[in-house]
Amino acid sequence: MVAGASCTDASQCKTVAIGARACGGPEAYLAYSTALTNPAQLQALALRHAEQRRAEVTSAGLLSTCIMLPDPGATCRAGACQLRSTASDPS
């Protein structure tokens, strides 16, 4: 759903949390374009994926770091939505 996240403006770029860590929180974030992706459908899919991942983590007894992964935000670069490299990235 997020492949080819084309954009013309940074306001079209958003992030979605994916997966689930054993200690809580997402495993990663993906950038997507609201110009091409329905945010409600993507969020529903991401929530379903997180539930499945939590079940896998629990059943396998997996461990993870307990460091919370901050949302890096997204911006439009070269016509595509991309994760910002740092929280202080001004673009």
OpenMM code with the backbone's topology and positions (N, CA, C; nanometers):
from openmm import Vec3, app, unit

residues = "MET VAL ALA GLY ALA SER CYS THR ASP ALA SER GLN CYS LYS THR VAL ALA ILE GLY ALA ARG ALA CYS GLY GLY PRO GLU ALA TYR LEU ALA TYR SER THR ALA LEU THR ASN PRO ALA GLN LEU GLN ALA LEU ALA LEU ARG HIS ALA GLU GLN ARG ARG ALA GLU VAL THR SER ALA GLY LEU LEU SER THR CYS ILE MET LEU PRO ASP PRO GLY ALA THR CYS ARG ALA GLY ALA CYS GLN LEU ARG SER THR ALA SER ASP PRO SER".split()
positions = [
    Vec3(0.0802, -0.1207, 0.0000),
    Vec3(0.0000, 0.0000, 0.0000),
    Vec3(0.0840, 0.1265, 0.0000),
    Vec3(0.2083, 0.1187, 0.0455),
    Vec3(0.2895, 0.2399, 0.0552),
    Vec3(0.3941, 0.2502, -0.0547),
    Vec3(0.4029, 0.1503, -0.1405),
    Vec3(0.5017, 0.1533, -0.2480),
    Vec3(0.4728, 0.2695, -0.3426),
    Vec3(0.5761, 0.3319, -0.3918),
    Vec3(0.5604, 0.4423, -0.4847),
    Vec3(0.4912, 0.5609, -0.4214),
    Vec3(0.5383, 0.6025, -0.3066),
    Vec3(0.4760, 0.7100, -0.2290),
    Vec3(0.5034, 0.8463, -0.2924),
    Vec3(0.4470, 0.8686, -0.4116),
    Vec3(0.4687, 0.9936, -0.4840),
    Vec3(0.4057, 1.1115, -0.4107),
    Vec3(0.4739, 1.2263, -0.4191),
    Vec3(0.4231, 1.3469, -0.3554),
    Vec3(0.4680, 1.4694, -0.4334),
    Vec3(0.3940, 1.5765, -0.4131),
    Vec3(0.4327, 1.7060, -0.4689),
    Vec3(0.4604, 1.8055, -0.3577),
    Vec3(0.4220, 1.7691, -0.2347),
    Vec3(0.4353, 1.8581, -0.1204),
    Vec3(0.4501, 1.7746, 0.0064),
    Vec3(0.5256, 1.8240, 0.1027),
    Vec3(0.5489, 1.7507, 0.2278),
    Vec3(0.4205, 1.7254, 0.3056),
    Vec3(0.3184, 1.8075, 0.2852),
    Vec3(0.1925, 1.7882, 0.3579),
    Vec3(0.1226, 1.6579, 0.3178),
    Vec3(0.1603, 1.5994, 0.2045),
    Vec3(0.1037, 1.4722, 0.1603),
    Vec3(0.1718, 1.3533, 0.2260),
    Vec3(0.2829, 1.3756, 0.2941),
    Vec3(0.3625, 1.2663, 0.3500),
    Vec3(0.3329, 1.2445, 0.4976),
    Vec3(0.3023, 1.1205, 0.5313),
    Vec3(0.2704, 1.0803, 0.6683),
    Vec3(0.3476, 0.9530, 0.6998),
    Vec3(0.3433, 0.9131, 0.8268),
    Vec3(0.4060, 0.7873, 0.8670),
    Vec3(0.3017, 0.6950, 0.9275),
    Vec3(0.3306, 0.5674, 0.9220),
    Vec3(0.2476, 0.4666, 0.9864),
    Vec3(0.3414, 0.3727, 1.0624),
    Vec3(0.3036, 0.3425, 1.1867),
    Vec3(0.3795, 0.2494, 1.2690),
    Vec3(0.3476, 0.1074, 1.2248),
    Vec3(0.4508, 0.0236, 1.2178),
    Vec3(0.4281, -0.1157, 1.1784),
    Vec3(0.4928, -0.2102, 1.2774),
    Vec3(0.4352, -0.3290, 1.2864),
    Vec3(0.4895, -0.4318, 1.3732),
    Vec3(0.4662, -0.4038, 1.5203),
    Vec3(0.5293, -0.4868, 1.6032),
    Vec3(0.5173, -0.4727, 1.7473),
    Vec3(0.6399, -0.5333, 1.8139),
    Vec3(0.6978, -0.4595, 1.9064),
    Vec3(0.8111, -0.5094, 1.9839),
    Vec3(0.7607, -0.5790, 2.1099),
    Vec3(0.8407, -0.6702, 2.1627),
    Vec3(0.8022, -0.7443, 2.2827),
    Vec3(0.7763, -0.6515, 2.4009),
    Vec3(0.8517, -0.5450, 2.4125),
    Vec3(0.8344, -0.4511, 2.5239),
    Vec3(0.7297, -0.3446, 2.4940),
    Vec3(0.6728, -0.3470, 2.3764),
    Vec3(0.5723, -0.2492, 2.3384),
    Vec3(0.6238, -0.1550, 2.2321),
    Vec3(0.5319, -0.0918, 2.1649),
    Vec3(0.5670, 0.0021, 2.0591),
    Vec3(0.5919, -0.0672, 1.9273),
    Vec3(0.6022, 0.0108, 1.8214),
    Vec3(0.6213, -0.0458, 1.6870),
    Vec3(0.7656, -0.0894, 1.6621),
    Vec3(0.7820, -0.1752, 1.5618),
    Vec3(0.9149, -0.2184, 1.5196),
    Vec3(0.9783, -0.1173, 1.4246),
    Vec3(0.8947, -0.0453, 1.3508),
    Vec3(0.9458, 0.0489, 1.2508),
    Vec3(0.8337, 0.1433, 1.2093),
    Vec3(0.8706, 0.2385, 1.1254),
    Vec3(0.7749, 0.3307, 1.0646),
    Vec3(0.7964, 0.3292, 0.9144),
    Vec3(0.6887, 0.3474, 0.8410),
    Vec3(0.6949, 0.3594, 0.6957),
    Vec3(0.6372, 0.4940, 0.6563),
    Vec3(0.6936, 0.5534, 0.5531),
    Vec3(0.6400, 0.6773, 0.4982),
    Vec3(0.5412, 0.6417, 0.3878),
    Vec3(0.4328, 0.7203, 0.3794),
    Vec3(0.3364, 0.7002, 0.2715),
    Vec3(0.2811, 0.8347, 0.2266),
    Vec3(0.2181, 0.8326, 0.1114),
    Vec3(0.1606, 0.9540, 0.0531),
    Vec3(0.0086, 0.9493, 0.0619),
    Vec3(-0.0509, 1.0536, 0.1190),
    Vec3(-0.1967, 1.0611, 0.1250),
    Vec3(-0.2565, 1.0838, -0.0142),
    Vec3(-0.1739, 1.1224, -0.1105),
    Vec3(-0.2213, 1.1405, -0.2479),
    Vec3(-0.2522, 1.0060, -0.3128),
    Vec3(-0.1888, 0.9000, -0.2652),
    Vec3(-0.2046, 0.7682, -0.3267),
    Vec3(-0.2631, 0.6625, -0.2356),
    Vec3(-0.2645, 0.6872, -0.1059),
    Vec3(-0.3018, 0.5856, -0.0086),
    Vec3(-0.4156, 0.6351, 0.0790),
    Vec3(-0.5110, 0.5488, 0.1038),
    Vec3(-0.6209, 0.5799, 0.1945),
    Vec3(-0.5693, 0.5601, 0.3373),
    Vec3(-0.5547, 0.6682, 0.4160),
    Vec3(-0.4990, 0.6560, 0.5506),
    Vec3(-0.5768, 0.5603, 0.6419),
    Vec3(-0.7086, 0.5603, 0.6332),
    Vec3(-0.7891, 0.4730, 0.7194),
    Vec3(-0.7648, 0.3257, 0.6862),
    Vec3(-0.7588, 0.2934, 0.5586),
    Vec3(-0.7319, 0.1548, 0.5183),
    Vec3(-0.5919, 0.1123, 0.5599),
    Vec3(-0.4952, 0.2008, 0.5419),
    Vec3(-0.3578, 0.1692, 0.5801),
    Vec3(-0.3471, 0.1490, 0.7304),
    Vec3(-0.4106, 0.2348, 0.8094),
    Vec3(-0.4057, 0.2223, 0.9547),
    Vec3(-0.4697, 0.0910, 0.9997),
    Vec3(-0.5806, 0.0536, 0.9381),
    Vec3(-0.6463, -0.0732, 0.9727),
    Vec3(-0.5546, -0.1911, 0.9422),
    Vec3(-0.4883, -0.1879, 0.8283),
    Vec3(-0.3948, -0.2937, 0.7912),
    Vec3(-0.2768, -0.2978, 0.8883),
    Vec3(-0.2251, -0.1810, 0.9244),
    Vec3(-0.1119, -0.1745, 1.0182),
    Vec3(-0.1518, -0.2278, 1.1557),
    Vec3(-0.2727, -0.1972, 1.2007),
    Vec3(-0.3193, -0.2484, 1.3302),
    Vec3(-0.3338, -0.3997, 1.3272),
    Vec3(-0.3870, -0.4522, 1.2177),
    Vec3(-0.3997, -0.5979, 1.2046),
    Vec3(-0.2624, -0.6641, 1.2046),
    Vec3(-0.1678, -0.6040, 1.1334),
    Vec3(-0.0315, -0.6571, 1.1304),
    Vec3(0.0307, -0.6542, 1.2704),
    Vec3(0.0112, -0.5454, 1.3442),
    Vec3(0.0671, -0.5344, 1.4797),
    Vec3(0.0083, -0.6410, 1.5718),
    Vec3(-0.1220, -0.6662, 1.5604),
    Vec3(-0.1854, -0.7707, 1.6421),
    Vec3(-0.1257, -0.9072, 1.6105),
    Vec3(-0.1065, -0.9366, 1.4823),
    Vec3(-0.0467, -1.0640, 1.4422),
    Vec3(0.0968, -1.0740, 1.4918),
    Vec3(0.1690, -0.9653, 1.4822),
    Vec3(0.3087, -0.9653, 1.5264),
    Vec3(0.3174, -0.9851, 1.6782),
    Vec3(0.2272, -0.9190, 1.7541),
    Vec3(0.2250, -0.9390, 1.9000),
    Vec3(0.1987, -1.0852, 1.9343),
    Vec3(0.1078, -1.1481, 1.8619),
    Vec3(0.0784, -1.2896, 1.8845),
    Vec3(0.2009, -1.3759, 1.8557),
    Vec3(0.2733, -1.3461, 1.7472),
    Vec3(0.3958, -1.4201, 1.7140),
    Vec3(0.5010, -1.4029, 1.8227),
    Vec3(0.5187, -1.2792, 1.8678),
    Vec3(0.6186, -1.2487, 1.9703),
    Vec3(0.5859, -1.3242, 2.0984),
    Vec3(0.4588, -1.3229, 2.1372),
    Vec3(0.4161, -1.3905, 2.2597),
    Vec3(0.4324, -1.5408, 2.2485),
    Vec3(0.3854, -1.6008, 2.1390),
    Vec3(0.3919, -1.7461, 2.1254),
    Vec3(0.5348, -1.7977, 2.1145),
    Vec3(0.6231, -1.7189, 2.0559),
    Vec3(0.7626, -1.7617, 2.0401),
    Vec3(0.8489, -1.7209, 2.1595),
    Vec3(0.7935, -1.6418, 2.2508),
    Vec3(0.8714, -1.5968, 2.3661),
    Vec3(0.9865, -1.5055, 2.3275),
    Vec3(0.9674, -1.4268, 2.2226),
    Vec3(1.0737, -1.3388, 2.1749),
    Vec3(1.0968, -1.2218, 2.2694),
    Vec3(1.2179, -1.1725, 2.2685),
    Vec3(1.2551, -1.0556, 2.3466),
    Vec3(1.2969, -0.9445, 2.2512),
    Vec3(1.2928, -0.8223, 2.3000),
    Vec3(1.3397, -0.7105, 2.2196),
    Vec3(1.3952, -0.6038, 2.3117),
    Vec3(1.4585, -0.5060, 2.2510),
    Vec3(1.5028, -0.3929, 2.3314),
    Vec3(1.3786, -0.3192, 2.3790),
    Vec3(1.3883, -0.2559, 2.4931),
    Vec3(1.2743, -0.1821, 2.5478),
    Vec3(1.2880, -0.0333, 2.5204),
    Vec3(1.3629, -0.0006, 2.4163),
    Vec3(1.3785, 0.1389, 2.3754),
    Vec3(1.2615, 0.1726, 2.2841),
    Vec3(1.1887, 0.2778, 2.3187),
    Vec3(1.0771, 0.3187, 2.2349),
    Vec3(1.1302, 0.3883, 2.1096),
    Vec3(1.0772, 0.3510, 1.9985),
    Vec3(1.1177, 0.4045, 1.8697),
    Vec3(1.0333, 0.5276, 1.8385),
    Vec3(1.0931, 0.6464, 1.8343),
    Vec3(1.0137, 0.7663, 1.8061),
    Vec3(0.9734, 0.7726, 1.6585),
    Vec3(0.8594, 0.8331, 1.6342),
    Vec3(0.8125, 0.8529, 1.4971),
    Vec3(0.9021, 0.9585, 1.4323),
    Vec3(0.9733, 0.9234, 1.3251),
    Vec3(1.0649, 1.0184, 1.2631),
    Vec3(0.9949, 1.1243, 1.1776),
    Vec3(0.8680, 1.1030, 1.1469),
    Vec3(0.7988, 1.1937, 1.0562),
    Vec3(0.8396, 1.1653, 0.9127),
    Vec3(0.7721, 1.2282, 0.8209),
    Vec3(0.8005, 1.2065, 0.6791),
    Vec3(0.8020, 1.3396, 0.6063),
    Vec3(0.8742, 1.3419, 0.4969),
    Vec3(0.8829, 1.4613, 0.4136),
    Vec3(0.8873, 1.4200, 0.2673),
    Vec3(0.8655, 1.5156, 0.1795),
    Vec3(0.8688, 1.4906, 0.0358),
    Vec3(1.0071, 1.5274, -0.0169),
    Vec3(1.0783, 1.4295, -0.0700),
    Vec3(1.2102, 1.4520, -0.1299),
    Vec3(1.2126, 1.3873, -0.2673),
    Vec3(1.2515, 1.4637, -0.3653),
    Vec3(1.2644, 1.4140, -0.5033),
    Vec3(1.1353, 1.3471, -0.5504),
    Vec3(1.0203, 1.4028, -0.5088),
    Vec3(0.8925, 1.3524, -0.5541),
    Vec3(0.8421, 1.2276, -0.4857),
    Vec3(0.9057, 1.1893, -0.3731),
    Vec3(0.8625, 1.0698, -0.3013),
    Vec3(0.8642, 1.0950, -0.1506),
    Vec3(0.7654, 1.0415, -0.0813),
    Vec3(0.7624, 1.0522, 0.0643),
    Vec3(0.8703, 0.9627, 0.1227),
    Vec3(0.9485, 1.0206, 0.2133),
    Vec3(1.0572, 0.9474, 0.2784),
    Vec3(1.0575, 0.9816, 0.4263),
    Vec3(1.1047, 0.8863, 0.5066),
    Vec3(1.1203, 0.9137, 0.6488),
    Vec3(1.2257, 1.0211, 0.6672),
    Vec3(1.2045, 1.1067, 0.7636),
    Vec3(1.3087, 1.2054, 0.7973),
    Vec3(1.4223, 1.1289, 0.8649),
    Vec3(1.5436, 1.1776, 0.8443),
    Vec3(1.6594, 1.1067, 0.8992),
    Vec3(1.6729, 1.1287, 1.0490),
    Vec3(1.6293, 1.2440, 1.0995),
    Vec3(1.6330, 1.2710, 1.2432),
    Vec3(1.5123, 1.3535, 1.2812),
    Vec3(1.4811, 1.3564, 1.4094),
    Vec3(1.3671, 1.4357, 1.4575),
    Vec3(1.3906, 1.5847, 1.4346),
    Vec3(1.5161, 1.6260, 1.4245),
    Vec3(1.5451, 1.7675, 1.4063),
    Vec3(1.5590, 1.8084, 1.2599),
    Vec3(1.5340, 1.7143, 1.1686),
    Vec3(1.5428, 1.7422, 1.0253),
    Vec3(1.4395, 1.8493, 0.9901),
    Vec3(1.4788, 1.9667, 0.9416),
    Vec3(1.3848, 2.0738, 0.9149),
    Vec3(1.3018, 2.0556, 0.7898),
    Vec3(1.3368, 1.9622, 0.7025),
    Vec3(1.2623, 1.9487, 0.5747),
    Vec3(1.1297, 1.8791, 0.5924),
] * unit.nanometer
topology = app.Topology()
chain = topology.addChain("A")
for resn in residues:
    res = topology.addResidue(resn, chain)
    for name in ("N", "CA", "C"):
        topology.addAtom(name, app.Element.getBySymbol(name[0]), res)
